[in-house]
Amino acid sequence: VLSFKPDMIFIYRGTHIKSATLRRIKAEMPETRIAGYNNDDPFSGKHPYSLWKHFLRCLPDYDIVFAYRRRNLEDFRTNGAKRVALLRSWFVPEYNYPVPLTAGELGDFSSDVVFIGHFERDGRLECLEELAGLNIKLRLYGHPEEWNHRLVKSPNLRRFAPVHTVWGEDYNRAICGSKIALCFLSKLNRDTYTRRCFEIPASGSLLLSEHSEDLESLFQRGIEADFFSNKKELIERIQYYLLHEEKRKKVARAGRECVVKNGHDVVSRMRYVLETLFQNSRS
């Protein structure tokens, strides 16, 4: 930092940065703005304190702390942050976009319903077990060490083992190849939305997410995305959209228009970061 002399430092999930480091930077370069950001929830009580100790001690030393979720705004203020602002996650246009799949890619990625994500003990396994028992084409992707030993114990899901993660172009293909892409909200982080809520519509698939009021403030229900609150609703919404192809396509198109029009892309987010961080320095 002292060599490069930046106008701004953006520290993403600074669990490895000490308060003394930030104070030295500010002492030697007082005009440099330092922003902190954390996509996880340090206050959920479900992560060990040791993971967050440096991040929390640094809160008073940032010029601004950006929160991933609204509930953390007051948490950051209470723990010494001078200034806070909401910074939602985003999609990356170069990675998340509609792409037609080749015949070979359809064989690898086509599905009625896809779920890509981590495991939590929040009912998602039970929902997937129910879906696997239906006459639909389901695909699962996730961390093998989290999923495989659980899948092999399930009569309905053992045929999906071993699963694997998908990244980059394959991640996009897995979403584009599916009619409906599922999203579950992390209870570990007390999430009311997640990054995939933007990536899925941007890729052109229909977003079917666990419900939250926050998500209903971002998407019109049944018009730009759809939601479920329990296993029964999940099954009903999937069966409905698989029987109503034109409606599904219409909602998927509107979802993509929503995330593009409303600036949920990474460039718009970073423009917001710059405007927010430097707004007090302009006259």
Secondary structure, 3 states (H helix, E strand, C coil): CCCCCCCEEEEECCCCCCHHHHHHHHHHCCCCEEEEEECCCCCCCCCCHHHHHHHHHHHHHCCEEEECCCHHHHHHHHCCCCCEEECCCCECCCCCCCCCCCHHHHHHHCEEEEEECCCCCCCHHHHHHHHHCCCCCEEEECCHHHHHHHHCCCCCCHHHCCCCCCCHHHHHHHHHCEEEEEECCCCCCCCCCCCHHHHHHHHCCEEEEECCHHHHHHCCECCCEEEECCHHHHHHHHHHHHHCHHHHHHHHHHHHHHHHHCCCEHHHHHHHHHHHHHHHHCC
